[in-house]
Amino acid sequence: MVANVREIKDGLFPFNGDELHQLTFLLNYAILAPSHYNAQPWRFRLSDSGLDIILDKHRVSRFVDPHSREAIISCGAAIGMIEVAAHYFGSSVNINYENTTDRDLLAHINLTGTYDPIENDIAWFHAIKHRQTNRKYFDDTEPPNQAIESVQGYANALDVQLSLARDIGAIVKFSDLVERAVKRQFARPWFRFEFTSWQRSMLSLKPDGLTGHGFYHTSLPNLLSKPMLNWFNWGSSIGKYNVDKCRHGSPTFAVIATANDNRTDWLNTGRILTIFLLELAHQGLSVSYINQAIQEKDLRKQLPPIFQSMLYPQLILRVGKASPVQFTPRRSVEQTLL
Ligand SMILES: Cc1cc2nc3c(=O)[nH]c(=O)nc-3n(C[C@H](O)[C@H](O)[C@H](O)COP(=O)(O)O)c2cc1C
């Protein structure tokens, strides 16, 4: 049974409870973070000393994400949700990244004192429950500069670069790389196998994976798409579809990049991703991801000159406006606890 994880009663935050109770409550927001394939690759361990964020290796896509980069970004996004919610409830947060021998332990979190939430904190918190990935074609709405600048301030503080691109020349070059990446990926049977293993039919009750809402298929093809995508290589048409969407349904691209490419960069990318997505949701804008060219090592190297970005692009997002899609499911907090 899929729990309705979006029905959190904010008023039940235990203001008078101890740190453990407060951190437990904040996990309700952490689990609403975005994640690659909606795999939710996080585990949480609560103790008297605080909260541990642990990478769930069983939920990492072995073929697309061999170094767990995207999975760790997703865990960073969950940390970002905890930060935003803690600030809203008036708590400051201390986040320590762990680089110990326990390779799956990513970070340790404590609530450290009082915090006076500002306008942004309140707006971002209220966007948590209605933020969503939307893969439709977008209209021409552009994000307001002021909104982006406020997120860029946070990004700079974490050594993450957030830049926007609207130049048609750059979009054409980028979409060519996306097409090459998509064709290559779908030509690999093991890629198709892994991709379809995270696909869910619209009738599925599983609390993870991609339900197909907001994708290119409607309900009947949705039921058929899993075997069809698994057995046959549709890379050519999916590549063309992506090119068309980049050129005709994506008024703005956002690139999140870093100067290095290690666990700290990935966790910081995830935290900035959360703030950026919440700001866009607050502005009533829609977002989806177009990361295929980053996932191919040689194509990734060609991206910085196109977007004048830092050396390691981590995520590329399309930004615009479209009508909402259905929400994706989540595992409950209990299912994520160690
Ligand atoms: C690191 C990361 C990588 C992602 N990559 C893609 C992607 O390549 N294509 C895509 O359509 N969605 C991508 N997503 C979006 C997820 O599929 C989405 O977050 C997940 O299905 C949960 O849905 P929600 O964002 O609506 O809550 C990515 C998300 C994250 C955090």
The ligand as an SDF file (V2000), in Angstrom:
LIG
                    3D

 31 33  0  0  0  0  0  0  0  0999 V2000
   20.0890   13.3250   -9.3640 C   0  0  0  0  0  0  0  0  0  0  0  0
   18.7990   13.2180  -10.1330 C   0  0  0  0  0  0  0  0  0  0  0  0
   18.8190   12.8150  -11.4520 C   0  0  0  0  0  0  0  0  0  0  0  0
   17.6350   12.7350  -12.1840 C   0  0  0  0  0  0  0  0  0  0  0  0
   17.6930   12.3900  -13.5080 N   0  0  0  0  0  0  0  0  0  0  0  0
   16.5700   12.3860  -14.2410 C   0  0  0  0  0  0  0  0  0  0  0  0
   16.6330   12.1310  -15.6350 C   0  0  0  0  0  0  0  0  0  0  0  0
   17.7190   11.9190  -16.2010 O   0  0  0  0  0  0  0  0  0  0  0  0
   15.4720   12.1420  -16.3430 N   0  0  0  0  0  0  0  0  0  0  0  0
   14.2760   12.4030  -15.7490 C   0  0  0  0  0  0  0  0  0  0  0  0
   13.2590   12.4100  -16.4450 O   0  0  0  0  0  0  0  0  0  0  0  0
   14.1830   12.6460  -14.4160 N   0  0  0  0  0  0  0  0  0  0  0  0
   15.3010   12.6540  -13.6670 C   0  0  0  0  0  0  0  0  0  0  0  0
   15.2370   12.9370  -12.3140 N   0  0  0  0  0  0  0  0  0  0  0  0
   13.9190   13.2180  -11.7060 C   0  0  0  0  0  0  0  0  0  0  0  0
   13.3890   12.0100  -10.9640 C   0  0  0  0  0  0  0  0  0  0  0  0
   12.9560   11.0210  -11.8740 O   0  0  0  0  0  0  0  0  0  0  0  0
   12.2590   12.4600  -10.0290 C   0  0  0  0  0  0  0  0  0  0  0  0
   12.8150   13.2880   -9.0550 O   0  0  0  0  0  0  0  0  0  0  0  0
   11.5920   11.2860   -9.3500 C   0  0  0  0  0  0  0  0  0  0  0  0
   10.8850   10.5210  -10.2830 O   0  0  0  0  0  0  0  0  0  0  0  0
   10.6360   11.7350   -8.2460 C   0  0  0  0  0  0  0  0  0  0  0  0
    9.6280   12.5560   -8.7760 O   0  0  0  0  0  0  0  0  0  0  0  0
    9.3910   14.0410   -8.2550 P   0  0  0  0  0  0  0  0  0  0  0  0
   10.6170   14.8440   -8.5650 O   0  0  0  0  0  0  0  0  0  0  0  0
    8.1960   14.5240   -9.0200 O   0  0  0  0  0  0  0  0  0  0  0  0
    9.1570   14.0040   -6.7740 O   0  0  0  0  0  0  0  0  0  0  0  0
   16.3900   13.0300  -11.5750 C   0  0  0  0  0  0  0  0  0  0  0  0
   16.3880   13.4250  -10.2280 C   0  0  0  0  0  0  0  0  0  0  0  0
   17.5720   13.5270   -9.5090 C   0  0  0  0  0  0  0  0  0  0  0  0
   17.5590   13.9870   -8.0760 C   0  0  0  0  0  0  0  0  0  0  0  0
  1  2  1  0
  2  3  1  0
  2 30  2  0
  3  4  2  0
  4  5  1  0
  4 28  1  0
  5  6  2  0
  6  7  1  0
  6 13  1  0
  7  8  2  0
  7  9  1  0
  9 10  1  0
 10 11  2  0
 10 12  1  0
 12 13  2  0
 13 14  1  0
 14 15  1  0
 14 28  1  0
 15 16  1  0
 16 17  1  0
 16 18  1  0
 18 19  1  0
 18 20  1  0
 20 21  1  0
 20 22  1  0
 22 23  1  0
 23 24  1  0
 24 25  2  0
 24 26  1  0
 24 27  1  0
 28 29  2  0
 29 30  1  0
 30 31  1  0
M  END
$$$$
